[in-house]
Amino acid sequence: MISALARASAIDLASTRLGAPDRDRPSRRRERAWVRAAQSGSHEGMEALFRAHWAPAHRAAFLIVHDAAAAEDIAQEAFLAAIRALDRFDRRRPFGPWLHRIVVNRAIDWSRARALRREVGEQVEGEAPPQRPAGWSDEVVAALATLDPDQRAAVVLRHLLEYTPGEIAQLLELPRGTVNSRLRRALDRLAQELEPPNAEALPGAERPGAEPSPAEPPPAAPPGGAPPEGPR
């Protein structure tokens, strides 16, 4: 089992780095056939699942942990955990969400542990150079790093893996209101981080989500006289 996954990893890791999200996802029928084969011990079935799901899983892990080496480890460990537990997997359900749940939870745990080590002053290993996913600018990736791990996970699940808030709530076993709150706070923070530095200095510029400036009141009427006429 592990040797099959290692062969697929050696072939695909170099060629499926952080790119655009996959649009040609396998059909449910084909994926069920791969899962059935993998459950029977087929190396080909395991490799097919790996090839189909590695890229989005790796991208999601990286955008949560912002460490290339850790993202690769997390994605590979998540695949191994999923393969080992295939005998308990219901083939009638899609494989991707089940795998993504493992990846995202492990990425959140890794990010929290790293933040805790920094808080107590423990020396942490240097981060590998970041890799930017296609379609995500350097500014967006940098702004994403300012969020806490839970908010990053919500944004990645919603806007990279394209789950609905209800599906995210099911994946993470959270109330839907909690997911909506994390998404709202995350997007508000991203809007602030991505705001041009001189936006407030521009005449008439309004920050995203800010209340519009009140209209200037008309000039007061002179004492004892009629209000001044405006332009006709």
C-alpha positions in Angstrom: 0.0 0.0 0.0 2.6 2.5 1.1 5.0 1.5 -1.8 2.2 2.3 -4.3 1.6 5.7 -2.7 5.3 6.4 -2.7 5.6 5.6 -6.4 2.7 7.9 -7.2 4.3 10.6 -5.0 7.7 10.3 -6.8 6.0 10.7 -10.1 3.6 13.5 -9.3 5.1 15.7 -6.5 7.3 17.6 -8.9 4.7 18.1 -11.6 1.6 18.9 -9.5 2.8 21.8 -7.3 0.5 24.6 -6.4 -1.4 25.2 -9.6 -4.9 26.2 -10.6 -7.7 24.2 -9.1 -8.5 21.0 -11.1 -11.6 21.4 -13.2 -11.6 17.9 -14.8 -12.4 16.0 -11.6 -13.1 12.3 -12.0 -16.6 11.2 -12.3 -18.3 9.7 -9.2 -18.5 6.3 -11.0 -14.8 6.3 -11.8 -13.9 7.4 -8.3 -16.0 4.7 -6.8 -14.3 2.1 -8.9 -10.9 3.4 -7.7 -12.0 3.2 -4.1 -13.4 -0.3 -4.6 -10.1 -1.4 -6.1 -8.0 0.3 -3.4 -10.1 -1.4 -0.7 -9.2 -4.7 -2.4 -5.5 -3.9 -2.2 -5.0 -2.6 -5.7 -1.9 -0.4 -6.1 -3.4 1.0 -9.3 -6.5 2.1 -7.5 -4.5 3.8 -4.8 -2.3 5.6 -7.3 -5.4 6.8 -9.2 -6.9 8.3 -6.1 -3.6 10.0 -5.3 -3.2 11.5 -8.8 -6.8 12.7 -8.8 -6.7 14.4 -5.3 -3.1 15.2 -4.5 -2.9 18.7 -6.0 -6.0 20.3 -4.3 -5.1 18.6 -1.0 -1.5 20.0 -1.2 -2.7 23.5 -2.1 -5.1 23.6 0.8 -2.5 22.4 3.3 0.0 25.1 2.0 -2.4 28.0 2.2 -3.2 27.1 5.8 0.3 26.4 7.1 2.3 28.7 4.7 5.2 26.3 4.9 6.0 24.3 1.8 7.8 21.4 3.5 5.1 21.1 6.2 2.3 21.2 3.5 3.9 18.4 1.6 4.2 16.3 4.8 0.7 17.0 5.9 -0.8 16.1 2.5 1.1 12.9 2.3 0.3 11.9 5.9 -3.4 12.7 5.3 -3.4 10.4 2.2 -1.7 7.6 4.2 -4.3 8.0 6.9 -7.1 7.9 4.4 -5.8 4.8 2.6 -5.3 3.0 5.9 -8.9 3.7 6.8 -10.4 2.8 3.5 -12.0 -0.3 4.9 -14.3 1.9 6.9 -15.0 4.4 4.0 -18.5 4.4 2.5 -18.0 4.2 -1.3 -21.3 5.9 -1.9 -19.8 9.1 -0.6 -17.2 11.2 -2.5 -13.6 10.6 -1.5 -12.5 14.3 -1.8 -14.4 15.8 1.2 -13.3 12.9 3.4 -9.6 13.5 2.5 -9.9 17.3 2.7 -11.3 17.0 6.3 -8.2 15.1 7.3 -5.9 17.6 5.5 -7.5 20.7 6.9 -7.7 19.5 10.5 -4.0 18.4 10.4 -3.0 21.8 8.9 -4.9 23.7 11.6 -3.3 21.6 14.3 0.2 22.2 12.8 -0.4 25.9 12.6 -1.6 26.1 16.2 1.3 24.2 17.5 3.8 26.4 15.6 2.1 29.6 17.0 2.3 28.1 20.5 6.0 27.4 20.1 6.6 31.0 19.0 4.6 32.3 22.0 6.8 30.5 24.5 9.9 31.6 22.7 10.9 28.1 21.4 13.2 28.0 18.4 11.3 26.9 15.3 12.7 25.7 12.0 13.0 28.2 9.2 10.0 28.2 6.8 10.6 27.0 3.3 10.2 29.6 0.5 6.5 30.1 -0.1 4.9 28.8 -3.3 2.1 30.9 -4.8 -0.9 29.1 -6.2 -1.9 30.1 -9.8 -4.7 32.6 -9.6 -3.8 33.8 -6.1 -1.6 36.9 -6.2 1.4 37.3 -3.8 -0.6 40.0 -2.0 -3.6 37.7 -1.4 -1.3 34.8 -0.1 0.5 37.3 2.2 -2.8 38.7 3.5 -4.1 35.2 4.1 -1.1 34.6 6.4 -2.3 37.3 8.7 -5.5 35.3 9.6 -5.7 32.8 12.4 -5.6 29.1 11.3 -9.4 28.6 11.7 -10.1 31.6 9.4 -7.5 30.5 6.9 -9.1 27.1 6.8 -12.6 28.5 6.2 -11.3 30.7 3.4 -9.4 27.9 1.7 -12.4 25.5 1.9 -14.8 28.1 0.6 -12.7 29.8 -2.1 -10.1 27.2 -3.2 -12.0 23.9 -2.7 -15.3 25.6 -3.4 -17.4 24.1 -0.6 -20.6 25.8 0.6 -20.7 27.1 4.2 -23.1 24.3 5.0 -20.6 21.7 3.6 -17.8 23.3 5.5 -19.8 23.1 8.7 -20.3 19.3 8.1 -16.6 18.8 7.3 -15.3 20.6 10.4 -18.2 19.5 12.6 -19.1 23.1 13.5 -22.3 25.0 13.6 -23.0 26.8 10.4 -23.2 30.1 12.2 -19.6 29.6 13.4 -18.5 29.0 9.8 -20.3 32.1 8.5 -18.7 34.2 11.3 -15.2 33.0 10.5 -15.7 33.7 6.8 -17.1 37.1 7.4 -14.3 38.1 9.8 -11.7 36.6 7.5 -12.9 38.5 4.4 -13.2 41.8 6.4 -9.5 41.3 7.5 -8.4 40.5 4.0 -10.1 43.6 2.7 -8.2 45.7 5.2 -4.9 44.0 4.4 -5.4 44.4 0.6 -6.6 48.1 0.8 -4.1 50.4 -1.0 -1.9 52.2 1.5 -3.0 55.7 0.3 -6.7 54.8 -0.1 -7.8 57.1 2.8 -5.9 60.0 1.3 -7.8 59.8 -2.0 -10.6 62.4 -2.4 -14.0 60.7 -1.8 -12.4 57.3 -1.1 -14.3 55.0 1.2 -12.9 51.9 2.9 -14.6 48.5 2.0 -17.6 48.1 4.4 -17.3 51.6 5.7 -20.4 53.8 6.2 -20.8 56.5 3.6 -19.8 60.0 4.6 -22.9 62.2 5.6 -24.0 64.7 3.1 -22.9 68.3 3.8 -25.8 70.3 5.2 -27.2 73.3 3.1 -26.1 76.8 4.1 -28.2 78.3 6.8 -30.6 81.1 6.0 -29.4 84.6 7.0 -31.1 86.1 10.1 -34.5 87.6 9.2 -34.1 86.7 5.5 -35.1 84.1 3.0 -32.8 81.1 2.3 -30.3 81.8 -0.4 -31.3 80.6 -3.8 -29.4 77.8 -5.3 -28.4 77.4 -9.0 -31.4 77.2 -11.3 
